[in-house]
Amino acid sequence: MSDSQSVDAVLLVTSQCPHCAGVIQSLSAMVKQGELDSLEIINIEKKPEVAEKLGIRSVPWVKIGWFELEGLHSKKEFQEKARQATSDAGALAHISEELLEGRVNKLLSLIEGQHELILHVLNLLGDAEAKINIRLGIGVVMEEYAATEWFEPYISSLAEIAGHHDERVRADVCHYLSLSENQQAIPAIKMMLEDSSKDVREVAEESLETLREAGVRFSA
């Protein structure tokens, strides 16, 4: 993700929507000002299949980059999302907010559409000061995606956090590595068998057992 990344917007409307005209005006102005590269407006009365495919039940509905916003929002909010969609810092802030506010299902949907966003989740995992809602949300994300095929390239990134100074983070990393059900997780977990923390060592033992039960092959 880079600051030069283009940002396109899609807006779903109906002819009876009282707020859609204002949203059209705001987004059109952003295109004119160069804050958006393009704007596609779809009347779902004419194309109901679009709303059905996206599971949209109310309008205005806006997609800016990879952000999805329902209901009435200000131009300032749209501008903020456009900026966030083009920067790593913005993506991290948004993901942190979604987890903090308990909107894990929305985040899961977001990651499903853009897998590389999982790296921001891993960055938050390495934050020992993260609030409990964020840490719990990370757990939900990892339980959902750690064993998926697309997550495999990110196992090494997860394993790198195994050397974290905070034992709670190390224990979480160890557990999440086991959820991957992948051989790549074994070296990092075995390393934690020698951890200075008894709790981490116990999680490491449990994690290796989890991998064995999952049928992961261990080298001789």
N, C-alpha and C positions, 0 to 999 in steps of 0.2 A: 504494500500500500504506500503510495507516495502522494505528495502534495500536488503533483501534476496530473493525477488521475482524473479522468472525465467523470462528470456526474449527470446522469439523466433522470428525469422524473416521469412518473405515470400517475394520472389522476382519473379516478372513477367518479362519475357524476350521474345524476338523473335530472330530468326536466323539472321535477317537483322539489328538488333540494334547495332549502332557503339559504344555505351557507356556501354552496358550490361556486357561485359567481364571484364571491370575495376571494376564495382560494384560487380560482382561475386567474384573477387579477394579480394576486401576490406572486404566483409561480411564473406567470408570463413576464412580470417585471424582472424576476430573477434571471430569466433567459435573456432578456434584453440587456441586463447589467452584466452578463457573463458569469453569473453565479451558478447557472445550470446550463448544460450543453444543449439539452432538448427537453421538450415537454410533450407527452402524448396524452390526449384527453379522450376518454372512452365513456360514452353514454351507455350504461348497462341496461337501459330499457331497450336499446337497439341491439346490444350484444350481451344478453344475460349469461351466456356461456362463460364469459370472462369472469364475472362475479362468482359463478358456481365453481369454477376451477380454483379460484383463489380463496373460496370460503368467505366471501365478503357479504355482510348482511346490512351494512349501513354505509352511507356516503355523507360527506366526501371521504374518500380513501386515497391516500397518497403514498407512493413509493419514491423515495429519494435515495439514489444509490442503492444500498441494501437495507435502508431503514423503511419501515412500514408504519404509517400514522393514520389512525382512524379519528373521525370527528373533526371538530373545528380547532384549528391551530393558527397562530399568528404568523405573519411573514418572518418575524424575528426567529421563531422556532424553526421554520423551514430553512432559513439561512444557517442556523446553528447546525442542523442535521446535514446540510450540504457540506459544511466545513468538516464535520466529524467523519463524513463518508470518505474523505480524501486524505485522512491522516491516521497514523497509528495511535497517537495520543487521543484523538477523538473517539476512535473505536474502543480503546481501552476504557475511556470514561463512560461510554454508553453501556458497555458490557458490565462494568462495575455497578452502574445504576440499575440495570435490569436485575442483577443478582440481589442487590441490596433491597430492592422493592418487591422481591419475590416473584418476579415475572420470568420464571425459569422456562416455562413452556414457550414463550415468545423467543427467548434466547436459543432454545433448542432448534426452533424453526429457522432462526437466523443462521445458525452454524450449519444446519443441514444444507442451506443454499450457498454457503461460502465457507468451506472447511478450514481455510487458513485462519479464520477468526479464533480457532481453538488455541492458537499461540497466545492470544491475549488472556484466555482463561488460565493457561499455564503460568503466565506472568503474575496473575492475581494469586495463584496458588503459592507462589514464592514470597508473597507479602505476609509476613508473620503477624502484622498488625491489622490485617483485614478483619472486618466485623463478622460475627457469627453467621449472619444471613448469607454473606458472600461465600464463606467456607462451605456452608451447607449446600448452597446452590452449585458450587463447583463439584461437590460430590454427586449431585444429580446428573450433571453434564457428563462426568466421567463414567458413571454407571451406564449411561445411555450410549456413549460413543467409544469407550476405550477398546472394546472388542471388535469394532467395525473395521472393515478392510481399509477404508480411507485413513483411519487413525494411525496405521502402522508406521508411516514416515515420521510421525511425531513422538514415537516412543522414546527415541534418543533425547529429544528435548525434555520430556518428562523425567528421564533418568538423570539428566544433568542437575536436577533440583535435589537429587538424593543426598548431596553433600551440604545441604542447607544448615545454617547454624542453629535453627530452631527445631527441637526434636518433634514437635507436633507436625511441622511441615514434612519432616523426613518420614514420619509414620504414615501420613496421608499419601505421600508419594509412593511409598512401598505398597500400600494397599491398592492404589490406582494402577500401579504397574502389574499387579496380579490380575486385575480385571481385564487387561489386554489379552490374556491367554496366549501370549506370544513368547517365543524363545528369547527374543531380544531383551526381555525384561529380566531374565535370570541373573546376569552378572551384577546389575545394580542391587537387586534384592539380596544376593549372596553377600555383597559388600556390607549390607546393613545387619548381617548376622553378627558382625563384630562391632556394632555401634556402641557408643558409650552409654546409651540409654537402654535400660532393661525393657521398657515399653516398646521401643523401636525394634529391639531384637526379637521380641515376642511377635510383633506384627510381621517381621521378616519370615519367621518360621511358619506362621499361618499363611503368608502369601505364597511361599514355595509349595505348601501343601495344596493350596487352591489351584496352582498351576498344574500340579500332578493330577489332581482330580479332574481337571479340564482336559487331560490327555496330552499336555505339552511334553515333548520329548526333552530329556536332560542328557547332555553329552556325558559319555563315560569318563 
